[in-house]
Amino acid sequence: MNHILIALTVALVSLAVACSDSDSNDPLVDQGPPNPFAGFVSALYTDSNNWLCHPALADVDNVCASNLDTTLVFADGSSEIEPHNRDANPEVDCFYVYPTVSGDPGTNADLEQGAEEIFTTLNQAARYSRFCRVFAPVYRQTTLAAIVAGTFSEGAVVAYADVLDSFKHYMGNDNNGHGFILIGHSQGASLLKKLIAEIVETDEHLLNRLVSAHLIGSAVRNPDGADIGGDFQQVSVCRTSDQTGCVVNYSIYRQSDPELAEGLAVFGTPRNGLTAVCNNPAALAGGSASFNGYFPVAPVPGVIDALIVKRADGAYADSAAAPPLTTPFYAMPDFISGQCVLDENRISYLEATVQADPLDPRADDFNGEFVAFPGWGLHLVDMTLLMGDLVNLGDAQAESWLQNQ
């Protein structure tokens, strides 16, 4: 009898060890500190209607499952189709918060998916589906009307509460131990910056799962020459493509933008003795590099399109004589390049330069500035101009994070 008990004990111990070894090699199994939001259920975000992108949505309802195929237009006028392929079984997640786009009246938007929210999410977040599960909540953002009325800061409390609520619901119900990339532009980046400083950096479980943060068009600031120690105390500036737990941050101005020289810059400005971060996702180590941008064929919806300075009409100089584009996006390889600049006014920005040739059939410029809003530079296309570089970087960071688990 004793021999039977001993044999059974050994077998059980061996099975336990085998299971333990298997779990330790699985990057998707929670280890270490517990999930701070385990069991949390949001009243708003259990409803799939309040998500623009979510793995549980049917493709027809999931903005991030849309067609992203692109026509590459080369300098000699030739073209080819670049298909977009979504990862069928992603091992990391992307959590995206869109910028100020709502045309709703009043200080805060409603929870309806407007054309502006859909268009912006399609252009700024959907391409990350190449390697990750994308989560994009609808939130009661501070509106364009609030900018005009001067009540923008008043709406931030409601907007942030929604972002925090949706993130907690995601962590409590959908994360399943995955690493995650936080992605936001403008207002979205500002809200995620607050989330990182107040929530992610204060919790080891969350910090361990932060693959990176792509916070574009809203400054993260540090002491001069430092990569940490300003807005963030643990999340450093990304300097290599295999670095994780770090932040990418920049705002774009055109080379020789006259409003920069006049001191009218709204983005990339210093504050409280701290300097805005600029790290170019196309060249994290510094220097100039070509941008890998993706432009939508469809016009910007709503009132924003009327506010854009028209410098070009698509990919070709003569759009009337050009071949029709059959994809929802187009790209022009080696058309725009740029590098980070810190000017005499301590404005830190990513400078964009058009590599135009008036003799080739491609357009000689692109659209991005606003008719109104002086000092905003190329804020509208901060992510558009480097979408491919951001996705490539996120993919490399995700791979590095997975290898380190």
C-alpha positions in Angstrom: 0.0 0.0 0.0 2.8 2.4 0.9 4.5 1.6 -2.5 1.2 2.6 -4.2 1.0 5.9 -2.2 4.6 6.7 -2.9 4.2 6.0 -6.6 1.0 8.1 -6.8 2.7 11.0 -4.9 5.7 11.0 -7.3 3.3 11.0 -10.3 1.3 13.9 -9.0 4.5 15.9 -8.2 5.9 15.2 -11.7 2.6 16.3 -13.2 2.6 19.5 -11.2 6.2 20.3 -12.2 5.4 19.6 -15.8 2.5 22.0 -15.7 4.6 24.6 -14.0 7.3 24.3 -16.6 4.8 24.6 -19.4 3.2 27.7 -17.9 6.5 29.5 -17.3 7.2 29.3 -21.0 3.9 30.7 -22.1 4.1 34.5 -22.4 0.3 34.8 -22.3 0.0 33.3 -18.8 -0.1 35.8 -15.9 2.9 35.6 -13.7 4.1 37.9 -10.8 1.9 40.6 -9.4 -1.9 40.2 -9.9 -3.9 42.0 -12.4 -5.2 45.1 -10.6 -8.4 45.1 -12.6 -9.3 41.4 -12.4 -13.1 41.1 -12.1 -13.7 44.7 -13.1 -16.8 45.1 -15.3 -17.7 48.5 -16.9 -21.3 49.5 -17.3 -20.4 51.3 -20.6 -17.9 49.0 -22.2 -19.6 45.6 -21.8 -21.6 46.9 -24.7 -19.9 46.1 -28.0 -21.6 49.2 -29.5 -19.1 51.4 -27.6 -16.1 49.9 -29.3 -14.8 50.9 -32.8 -12.3 48.0 -32.8 -12.6 44.9 -30.7 -11.8 41.2 -31.4 -15.3 40.2 -30.4 -16.9 42.4 -33.1 -17.9 40.9 -36.4 -15.7 42.1 -39.2 -18.5 44.2 -40.7 -18.7 46.2 -37.4 -15.0 46.2 -36.6 -13.2 49.3 -38.1 -9.9 47.6 -37.7 -11.0 44.7 -39.9 -11.5 47.1 -42.9 -9.7 46.8 -46.2 -6.3 48.6 -45.9 -4.8 47.6 -49.3 -2.6 50.3 -50.7 -1.5 51.5 -54.1 2.3 52.3 -54.1 3.0 55.1 -56.5 6.7 55.3 -57.5 8.6 58.3 -58.8 8.5 57.1 -62.4 4.7 56.8 -62.3 4.6 53.1 -62.0 2.5 51.5 -59.3 1.8 48.2 -57.5 -0.7 47.0 -55.0 0.4 46.3 -51.4 -2.1 44.1 -49.6 -2.7 44.4 -45.9 -2.7 41.2 -44.0 -4.0 40.9 -40.5 -2.4 38.5 -38.0 -4.9 35.7 -37.5 -3.6 35.0 -33.9 -1.9 38.0 -32.4 0.0 37.5 -29.2 0.0 41.2 -28.2 -2.7 43.9 -28.0 -3.0 47.5 -29.1 -5.2 49.9 -27.1 -6.0 53.1 -29.1 -7.5 56.4 -28.2 -8.4 58.8 -31.1 -7.7 62.5 -31.2 -10.1 65.5 -31.2 -12.5 64.8 -34.1 -16.0 65.0 -32.8 -18.3 67.6 -34.5 -20.9 67.2 -31.7 -22.1 70.4 -30.1 -21.2 71.1 -26.5 -18.1 70.3 -24.5 -18.2 66.5 -24.6 -19.2 64.2 -27.4 -21.8 61.5 -27.2 -21.1 57.8 -27.5 -22.2 57.5 -31.1 -19.7 56.3 -33.7 -19.6 59.3 -36.0 -18.0 59.4 -39.5 -15.1 61.3 -38.0 -14.3 58.7 -35.3 -14.5 55.9 -37.8 -12.4 57.6 -40.4 -9.7 58.6 -37.9 -9.5 55.1 -36.3 -9.3 53.5 -39.7 -6.3 55.8 -40.6 -4.5 55.8 -37.3 -5.1 52.4 -35.6 -6.4 49.8 -38.1 -3.0 49.1 -39.7 -1.6 47.9 -36.3 -3.8 44.8 -36.9 -0.9 43.5 -38.9 0.5 42.1 -35.6 -1.9 42.9 -32.8 -5.5 42.7 -31.5 -6.8 46.2 -31.6 -9.1 47.7 -29.0 -10.5 51.2 -29.7 -13.2 52.5 -27.4 -15.7 55.2 -28.3 -15.4 57.9 -25.6 -17.0 61.2 -24.6 -14.1 63.2 -25.8 -13.8 67.0 -25.5 -15.1 68.3 -28.8 -13.9 70.7 -31.6 -16.7 73.0 -30.4 -15.0 73.1 -27.0 -11.7 74.3 -28.6 -13.6 77.2 -30.3 -15.5 78.0 -27.1 -12.4 77.8 -24.9 -13.9 75.1 -22.7 -11.6 72.3 -23.7 -10.1 71.7 -20.3 -13.5 71.4 -18.7 -14.3 68.3 -20.8 -11.2 66.5 -19.9 -12.6 65.0 -16.7 -15.4 63.1 -18.5 -13.1 62.1 -21.4 -10.4 60.7 -19.1 -13.0 58.8 -17.0 -14.2 57.0 -20.1 -10.7 56.1 -21.3 -9.8 54.8 -17.8 -13.1 52.9 -17.6 -12.5 51.2 -21.0 -8.9 50.4 -20.2 -9.9 48.8 -16.9 -12.6 46.8 -18.6 -10.1 45.6 -21.2 -7.6 44.6 -18.6 -10.2 42.8 -16.5 -11.9 40.9 -19.3 -9.9 40.8 -22.5 -6.2 41.2 -21.8 -5.5 37.6 -20.7 -1.9 38.3 -19.8 -1.0 39.9 -23.2 1.5 42.6 -23.6 -0.1 45.8 -24.8 0.9 48.9 -26.8 -0.9 52.2 -26.0 -1.5 54.3 -29.1 -3.0 57.8 -29.1 -2.9 61.0 -31.1 -3.4 64.6 -29.8 -6.2 64.4 -27.2 -5.9 60.6 -27.2 -2.2 60.8 -26.5 -2.7 63.3 -23.7 -5.3 61.1 -22.0 -3.0 58.0 -22.3 -0.1 60.1 -20.9 -2.2 60.6 -17.8 -3.1 56.9 -17.7 0.5 55.9 -17.8 1.6 58.3 -15.2 -1.2 57.6 -12.7 -2.1 54.0 -13.4 0.5 52.0 -15.4 3.6 53.4 -13.7 2.2 52.7 -10.3 1.4 49.0 -10.9 4.0 46.4 -11.5 1.6 44.1 -13.4 0.7 46.8 -15.9 4.2 48.1 -16.2 5.5 44.6 -17.0 3.0 44.3 -19.8 3.6 47.7 -21.4 5.2 46.8 -24.7 5.5 50.5 -25.6 3.5 53.7 -25.9 3.0 55.5 -29.2 1.9 58.9 -28.0 1.9 61.3 -30.9 1.0 65.0 -31.2 0.9 65.7 -27.4 4.2 66.4 -25.8 5.9 64.1 -23.3 8.5 66.3 -21.6 11.8 65.5 -19.8 14.8 67.4 -18.5 17.2 68.5 -21.2 19.3 65.6 -22.4 17.3 63.0 -20.4 15.1 60.2 -21.5 13.2 59.9 -18.3 12.4 61.9 -15.1 9.8 64.4 -16.4 6.2 63.4 -17.2 7.2 59.7 -16.7 9.4 58.3 -13.9 9.7 54.7 -15.3 8.8 54.8 -19.0 11.8 56.0 -20.9 12.1 57.3 -24.4 12.5 54.6 -27.1 16.0 54.7 -28.7 16.2 51.3 -30.4 13.5 49.1 -32.1 14.0 46.3 -29.6 13.5 48.5 -26.6 10.3 47.9 -24.7 8.4 49.6 -21.9 9.3 52.9 -23.6 7.6 55.9 -25.4 7.6 57.3 -28.9 6.6 60.9 -29.0 6.8 63.7 -31.6 4.9 66.5 -33.4 5.5 67.4 -37.1 6.2 70.7 -38.7 7.1 71.3 -42.3 10.6 72.5 -43.0 10.8 76.3 -43.0 7.3 76.6 -41.4 7.1 80.4 -41.0 5.0 80.1 -37.8 7.8 78.3 -36.0 10.1 81.3 -36.6 7.4 83.6 -35.4 7.2 81.7 -32.1 3.6 80.5 -32.7 4.2 76.8 -32.3 1.5 75.0 -30.3 3.1 71.6 -30.2 6.6 70.5 -29.0 6.9 73.5 -26.7 8.9 73.5 -23.4 7.1 73.7 -20.1 8.2 74.0 -16.5 11.8 73.7 -17.5 11.2 70.5 -19.3 11.8 69.9 -23.1 9.4 68.0 -25.4 10.5 64.6 -26.6 11.1 64.0 -30.3 12.1 60.5 -31.4 11.6 59.7 -35.0 10.1 56.2 -35.4 11.8 56.0 -38.8 15.2 56.6 -37.2 15.1 56.2 -33.5 18.9 56.6 -33.2 18.7 60.0 -34.8 19.4 61.6 -38.2 17.2 61.9 -41.2 15.2 59.1 -42.8 12.4 58.6 -45.4 8.9 58.4 -44.0 6.7 55.5 -44.7 3.3 57.1 -44.9 -0.2 56.0 -45.9 -2.7 58.4 -47.3 -6.5 57.8 -47.6 -8.1 58.1 -51.0 -11.4 59.2 -49.4 -11.6 62.8 -48.2 -11.6 63.7 -44.6 -15.3 63.7 -43.4 -17.1 66.5 -41.7 -16.0 70.1 -41.2 -12.3 69.3 -41.0 -11.9 68.8 -44.7 -13.0 72.4 -45.3 -10.2 73.6 -42.9 -7.3 71.9 -44.7 -4.9 73.8 -46.9 -5.1 72.2 -50.3 -1.6 71.7 -51.7 -2.2 68.5 -53.7 -4.9 66.4 -55.1 -3.8 62.9 -54.4 -0.8 61.0 -55.6 -0.4 62.5 -59.0 0.5 66.0 -60.2 -2.3 65.8 -62.9 -5.0 63.9 -61.1 -7.4 64.2 -64.1 -5.1 62.3 -66.4 -3.8 59.9 -63.7 -4.9 56.2 -63.6 -7.6 55.6 -61.1 -6.7 54.3 -57.7 -8.5 51.0 -56.9 -7.5 50.7 -53.2 -8.6 52.8 -50.2 -5.1 54.0 -49.6 -2.0 55.1 -51.5 1.6 55.6 -50.6 4.5 57.4 -52.3 7.8 55.8 -51.3 10.8 58.1 -50.7 8.5 61.2 -51.0 8.9 62.7 -47.6 11.8 62.6 -45.2 12.6 64.2 -41.9 14.6 64.4 -38.7 14.1 65.7 -35.1 15.0 69.3 -34.5 15.4 71.4 -31.4 15.2 75.1 -32.5 16.4 78.3 -30.9 13.1 78.7 -29.1 13.5 75.2 -27.6 10.6 73.9 -29.7 11.3 70.2 -30.2 9.7 68.8 -33.4 10.0 66.3 -36.2 10.8 68.3 -39.4 9.2 67.1 -42.6 10.7 67.8 -46.0 9.2 66.9 -49.4 11.5 65.3 -51.9 9.6 66.6 -54.9 10.6 66.4 -58.5 8.4 68.7 -60.8 9.5 66.6 -63.8 8.0 63.3 -62.5 4.3 62.4 -62.6 3.8 62.3 -58.9 2.3 65.2 -56.9 4.9 67.7 -55.6 3.3 68.2 -52.2 0.8 66.9 -49.7 -2.0 68.2 -47.5 -1.7 68.6 -43.8 -1.9 72.2 -42.5 -5.1 73.9 -41.3 -6.5 77.1 -42.7 -7.3 78.1 -39.1 -5.4 77.2 -35.9 -2.0 79.0 -36.4 1.0 77.2 -35.1 -0.5 73.7 -35.5 1.9 72.7 -38.3 1.2 69.2 -39.7 -0.7 68.1 -36.6 -3.5 66.6 -38.7 -1.1 64.1 -40.4 1.3 63.4 -37.5 0.5 59.7 -37.8 -0.4 59.6 -41.5 3.1 60.5 -42.6 4.8 57.8 -40.5 2.0 55.2 -40.2 4.2 52.4 -41.7 7.1 53.3 -39.5 5.0 53.2 -36.4 3.5 49.8 -37.3 7.0 48.4 -38.2 8.3 49.7 -34.9 5.4 48.3 -32.9 5.8 45.0 -34.5 9.5 44.9 -33.6 8.8 45.9 -30.1 6.1 43.3 -29.7 8.5 40.6 -30.9 11.1 41.8 -28.5 8.7 41.8 -25.6 7.5 38.3 -26.4 11.1 37.0 -26.6 11.8 38.4 -23.2 8.9 36.7 -21.4 
